[in-house]
């Protein structure tokens, strides 16, 4: 049995996007080209929409990190720590006291 094919305008309406967006993203969605006509299988559009979902599912809520979780997690040196106002103020106080590594290196290089 052949699946019903949807026109780009139908897909755009279904996804709440413009037809030009659908044409521009047809390779991501998956499409059928018959001559110069572009059509989409309903299941391909459903799978694409499903893959775009973000956020925890009911059973996954406990496994997601909270935005306040700033611990390092063995990410090869990359930290999830967000810069806070306190961090910025501490950095500025360090610069004012001359404790900034970049500033002290530049000053010592100039003195030589």
N, CA, C and O of each residue as an XYZ file, in Angstrom:
448
protein
N       0.838     -1.191      0.000
C       0.000      0.000      0.000
C       0.881      1.252      0.000
O       1.806      1.342      0.807
N       0.624      2.192     -0.860
C       1.401      3.419     -0.995
C       0.891      4.447      0.009
O      -0.312      4.665      0.157
N       1.838      5.065      0.687
C       1.496      6.078      1.685
C       1.108      7.383      0.997
O       1.631      7.717     -0.066
N       0.201      8.100      1.606
C      -0.212      9.402      1.080
C       0.973     10.367      1.108
O       1.696     10.445      2.101
N       1.160     11.083      0.034
C       2.234     12.071     -0.044
C       1.676     13.461      0.199
O       0.604     13.807     -0.297
N       2.404     14.244      0.957
C       1.969     15.594      1.310
C       2.722     16.630      0.490
O       3.907     16.473      0.197
N       2.021     17.675      0.133
C       2.636     18.788     -0.586
C       3.397     19.658      0.429
O       3.061     19.653      1.613
N       4.403     20.393     -0.015
C       5.174     21.251      0.901
C       4.297     22.233      1.690
O       4.576     22.518      2.854
N       3.255     22.738      1.064
C       2.357     23.667      1.754
C       1.639     22.970      2.907
O       1.421     23.577      3.956
N       1.269     21.707      2.723
C       0.613     20.948      3.783
C       1.577     20.699      4.943
O       1.205     20.818      6.110
N       2.813     20.353      4.606
C       3.826     20.126      5.635
C       4.098     21.422      6.394
O       4.217     21.414      7.619
N       4.196     22.528      5.669
C       4.433     23.830      6.303
C       3.310     24.157      7.275
O       3.565     24.600      8.395
N       2.093     23.945      6.861
C       0.944     24.217      7.712
C       0.972     23.318      8.949
O       0.720     23.778     10.063
N       1.275     22.053      8.750
C       1.306     21.078      9.836
C       2.385     21.427     10.869
O       2.142     21.351     12.073
N       3.573     21.808     10.394
C       4.679     22.127     11.291
C       4.656     23.567     11.791
O       5.413     23.929     12.691
N       3.793     24.381     11.211
C       3.729     25.782     11.614
C       4.902     26.590     11.080
O       5.336     27.556     11.708
N       5.407     26.196      9.932
C       6.538     26.869      9.313
C       6.095     27.397      7.950
O       4.964     27.164      7.524
N       6.988     28.106      7.275
C       6.671     28.619      5.945
C       7.014     27.561      4.891
O       7.859     26.699      5.132
N       6.366     27.622      3.734
C       6.729     26.695      2.657
C       8.199     26.807      2.256
O       8.821     25.799      1.923
N       8.762     28.013      2.283
C      10.176     28.152      1.917
C      11.067     27.448      2.942
O      12.101     26.892      2.571
N      10.689     27.459      4.217
C      11.440     26.730      5.232
C      11.400     25.235      4.949
O      12.412     24.545      5.070
N      10.220     24.738      4.568
C      10.074     23.320      4.259
C      10.974     22.945      3.079
O      11.675     21.934      3.133
N      10.957     23.745      2.023
C      11.833     23.474      0.876
C      13.305     23.503      1.297
O      14.093     22.662      0.865
N      13.665     24.452      2.124
C      15.053     24.584      2.558
C      15.519     23.450      3.463
O      16.715     23.174      3.549
N      14.581     22.795      4.134
C      14.920     21.721      5.065
C      14.445     20.356      4.592
O      14.371     19.415      5.383
N      14.125     20.243      3.316
C      13.581     18.981      2.797
C      14.537     17.816      2.972
O      14.089     16.682      3.136
N      15.844     18.060      2.940
C      16.802     16.971      3.119
C      16.825     16.471      4.563
O      17.111     15.300      4.812
N      16.528     17.346      5.500
C      16.448     16.930      6.901
C      15.176     16.135      7.162
O      15.185     15.170      7.927
N      14.105     16.535      6.537
C      12.812     15.885      6.747
C      12.761     14.553      6.018
O      12.262     13.562      6.551
N      13.273     14.534      4.813
C      13.160     13.368      3.942
C      12.035     13.634      2.948
O      10.920     13.965      3.352
N      12.306     13.494      1.678
C      11.311     13.851      0.672
C      11.343     12.882     -0.497
O      12.272     12.092     -0.662
N      10.301     12.971     -1.293
C      10.184     12.187     -2.526
C      10.126     13.196     -3.660
O       9.350     14.150     -3.611
N      10.940     12.984     -4.671
C      10.902     13.885     -5.816
C      10.391     13.107     -7.016
O      10.980     12.105     -7.423
N       9.290     13.583     -7.573
C       8.701     12.985     -8.770
C       8.743     14.064     -9.844
O       7.964     15.017     -9.820
N       9.651     13.898    -10.771
C       9.880     14.964    -11.749
C      10.436     16.156    -11.004
O      11.456     16.049    -10.323
N       9.777     17.282    -11.129
C      10.219     18.472    -10.390
C       9.393     18.682     -9.117
O       9.657     19.608     -8.351
N       8.403     17.826     -8.895
C       7.534     17.962     -7.724
C       8.199     17.361     -6.486
O       8.769     16.270     -6.540
N       8.120     18.075     -5.392
C       8.649     17.616     -4.109
C       7.455     17.248     -3.230
O       6.531     18.041     -3.050
N       7.492     16.029     -2.685
C       6.421     15.553     -1.812
C       7.048     14.921     -0.580
O       8.221     14.550     -0.589
N       6.260     14.804      0.474
C       6.739     14.288      1.751
C       5.814     13.180      2.239
O       4.591     13.300      2.166
N       6.410     12.103      2.736
C       5.625     11.039      3.339
C       5.233     11.470      4.745
O       6.043     12.048      5.470
N       4.006     11.192      5.127
C       3.501     11.587      6.440
C       4.388     11.032      7.555
O       4.703     11.748      8.505
N       4.792      9.772      7.452
C       5.614      9.174      8.504
C       6.975      9.858      8.609
O       7.510      9.992      9.710
N       7.542     10.293      7.483
C       8.829     10.994      7.517
C       8.692     12.331      8.238
O       9.573     12.721      9.005
N       7.590     13.032      7.991
C       7.358     14.323      8.653
C       7.140     14.098     10.145
O       7.645     14.862     10.968
N       6.386     13.048     10.500
C       6.158     12.739     11.912
C       7.472     12.405     12.615
O       7.713     12.862     13.732
N       8.320     11.612     11.968
C       9.607     11.250     12.553
C      10.493     12.481     12.720
O      11.192     12.616     13.724
N      10.462     13.382     11.727
C      11.252     14.604     11.823
C      10.777     15.449     13.008
O      11.584     15.919     13.809
N       9.465     15.634     13.109
C       8.910     16.429     14.200
C       9.264     15.799     15.547
O       9.582     16.515     16.497
N       9.213     14.493     15.637
C       9.553     13.786     16.873
C      11.021     14.008     17.225
O      11.361     14.181     18.396
N      11.892     14.004     16.214
C      13.319     14.191     16.474
C      13.644     15.615     16.921
O      14.708     15.857     17.491
N      12.743     16.551     16.670
C      12.974     17.948     17.055
C      12.520     18.241     18.477
O      12.778     19.326     18.997
N      11.856     17.301     19.102
C      11.375     17.541     20.465
C      12.542     17.749     21.397
O      13.560     17.065     21.293
N      12.396     18.698     22.315
C      13.417     18.973     23.310
C      12.765     18.943     24.680
O      11.573     19.215     24.825
N      13.549     18.616     25.659
C      13.060     18.584     27.027
C      12.845     17.162     27.476
O      12.725     16.251     26.656
N      12.795     16.969     28.786
C      12.685     15.618     29.323
C      11.296     15.023     29.131
O      10.282     15.712     29.231
N      11.280     13.752     28.858
C      10.034     13.002     28.853
C       9.717     12.691     30.309
O      10.590     12.831     31.166
N       8.506     12.280     30.609
C       8.095     12.039     31.995
C       9.067     11.105     32.716
O       9.439     11.381     33.856
N       9.487     10.010     32.084
C      10.379      9.051     32.733
C      11.824      9.514     32.782
O      12.628      8.903     33.487
N      12.189     10.580     32.055
C      13.564     11.062     32.016
C      13.796     12.268     32.913
O      14.937     12.712     33.040
N      12.772     12.809     33.533
C      12.921     14.050     34.297
C      14.010     13.972     35.356
O      14.719     14.951     35.590
N      14.148     12.820     35.995
C      15.127     12.691     37.064
C      16.555     12.623     36.546
O      17.491     12.845     37.314
N      16.749     12.323     35.275
C      18.099     12.172     34.749
C      18.646     13.465     34.178
O      19.842     13.536     33.898
N      17.834     14.482     33.994
C      18.298     15.730     33.409
C      18.934     16.604     34.473
O      18.501     16.620     35.625
N      19.959     17.325     34.076
C      20.635     18.227     34.987
C      19.870     19.533     35.084
O      19.266     19.992     34.116
N      19.907     20.109     36.245
C      19.297     21.412     36.429
C      20.246     22.484     35.917
O      21.459     22.270     35.914
N      19.730     23.634     35.483
C      20.615     24.706     35.018
C      21.628     25.119     36.081
O      22.705     25.608     35.741
N      21.306     24.931     37.366
C      22.224     25.323     38.431
C      23.323     24.296     38.656
O      24.240     24.553     39.437
N      23.263     23.146     37.999
C      24.295     22.130     38.143
C      25.520     22.591     37.374
O      25.554     22.547     36.144
N      26.534     23.036     38.121
C      27.691     23.630     37.455
C      28.950     22.793     37.609
O      30.048     23.267     37.318
N      28.805     21.573     38.056
C      29.983     20.735     38.277
C      30.631     20.289     36.981
O      29.977     20.149     35.947
N      31.945     20.069     37.065
C      32.675     19.538     35.919
C      32.390     18.054     35.835
O      32.361     17.372     36.859
N      32.183     17.551     34.660
C      31.817     16.161     34.501
C      32.741     15.424     33.550
O      32.260     14.685     32.691
N      34.021     15.593     33.669
C      34.950     14.877     32.808
C      34.712     15.160     31.342
O      34.643     14.239     30.527
N      34.587     16.415     31.008
C      34.250     16.791     29.633
C      35.464     17.299     28.886
O      35.343     18.149     28.005
N      36.625     16.790     29.228
C      37.826     17.197     28.504
C      38.207     18.640     28.733
O      38.726     19.295     27.829
N      37.954     19.158     29.951
C      38.330     20.525     30.253
C      37.212     21.523     30.044
O      37.306     22.662     30.499
N      36.166     21.115     29.368
C      35.049     22.024     29.151
C      34.173     22.008     30.382
O      33.804     20.935     30.859
N      33.839     23.142     30.895
C      33.048     23.231     32.106
C      31.673     23.781     31.792
O      31.517     24.658     30.942
N      30.684     23.257     32.484
C      29.328     23.764     32.320
C      29.064     24.952     33.234
O      27.949     25.473     33.268
N      30.081     25.383     33.975
C      29.884     26.470     34.914
C      29.543     27.742     34.161
O      30.220     28.119     33.205
N      28.508     28.379     34.597
C      28.090     29.631     33.977
C      28.744     30.787     34.700
O      28.921     30.741     35.918
N      29.097     31.806     33.976
C      29.692     32.991     34.570
C      28.603     33.774     35.268
O      27.567     34.079     34.678
N      28.842     34.096     36.521
C      27.869     34.848     37.298
C      28.393     36.258     37.532
O      29.547     36.560     37.226
N      27.550     37.105     38.069
C      27.945     38.472     38.401
C      29.063     38.428     39.432
O      29.997     39.228     39.369
N      28.975     37.501     40.378
C      30.013     37.360     41.396
C      31.350     37.020     40.747
O      32.379     37.585     41.121
N      31.348     36.103     39.779
C      32.582     35.755     39.067
C      33.187     36.980     38.392
O      34.395     37.205     38.470
N      32.362     37.753     37.743
C      32.834     38.950     37.038
C      33.404     39.958     38.032
O      34.467     40.536     37.802
N      32.689     40.163     39.137
C      33.172     41.117     40.143
C      34.494     40.667     40.741
O      35.378     41.496     40.956
N      34.654     39.370     41.018
C      35.922     38.861     41.543
C      37.044     39.084     40.541
O      38.152     39.468     40.917
N      36.762     38.847     39.281
C      37.770     39.046     38.233
C      38.176     40.519     38.158
O      39.358     40.836     38.028
N      37.191     41.418     38.241
C      37.486     42.850     38.199
C      38.303     43.289     39.403
O      39.217     44.102     39.267
N      37.981     42.756     40.589
C      38.771     43.097     41.784
C      40.210     42.608     41.626
O      41.146     43.284     42.050
N      40.386     41.437     41.017
C      41.722     40.903     40.775
C      42.511     41.791     39.838
O      43.710     41.992     40.035
N      41.856     42.323     38.824
C      42.523     43.219     37.871
C      42.925     44.511     38.573
O      44.025     45.020     38.355
N      42.034     45.048     39.421
C      42.333     46.290     40.138
C      43.526     46.111     41.068
O      44.320     47.035     41.245
N      43.658     44.908     41.671
C      44.775     44.634     42.591
C      46.037     44.220     41.849
O      47.097     44.074     42.458
N      45.933     44.032     40.548
C      47.100     43.615     39.777
C      47.318     42.114     39.815
O      48.416     41.636     39.531
N      46.289     41.375     40.160
C      46.408     39.919     40.242
C      45.964     39.226     38.965
O      45.897     37.998     38.908
N      45.670     39.992     37.968
C      45.242     39.398     36.702
C      46.450     38.817     35.998
O      47.432     39.525     35.772
N      46.400     37.542     35.647
C      47.546     36.881     35.014
C      47.957     37.570     33.725
O      49.145     37.786     33.488
N      46.997     37.913     32.900
C      47.348     38.558     31.628
C      47.958     39.922     31.867
O      48.942     40.289     31.226
N      47.371     40.681     32.795
C      47.881     42.019     33.076
C      49.269     41.992     33.664
O      50.115     42.801     33.284
N      49.532     41.052     34.611
C      50.848     41.000     35.234
C      51.900     40.536     34.240
O      53.041     40.993     34.298
N      51.544     39.647     33.338
C      52.497     39.185     32.310
C      52.856     40.326     31.376
O      54.015     40.485     30.991
N      51.869     41.110     31.017
C      52.123     42.214     30.117
C      52.979     43.281     30.795
O      53.854     43.870     30.161
N      52.728     43.533     32.089
C      53.519     44.526     32.794
C      54.966     44.071     32.945
O      55.890     44.865     32.766
N      55.168     42.780     33.277
C      56.542     42.302     33.459
C      57.292     42.301     32.115
O      58.504     42.518     32.085
N      56.602     42.065     31.047
C      57.241     42.077     29.739
C      57.650     43.498     29.376
O      58.687     43.707     28.746
N      56.832     44.481     29.777
C      57.155     45.866     29.481
C      58.327     46.348     30.319
O      59.124     47.159     29.846
N      58.452     45.868     31.559
C      59.517     46.303     32.459
C      60.869     45.777     32.018
O      61.886     46.389     32.344
N      60.926     44.670     31.290
C      62.199     44.069     30.885
C      62.902     44.873     29.830
O      63.986     44.496     29.386
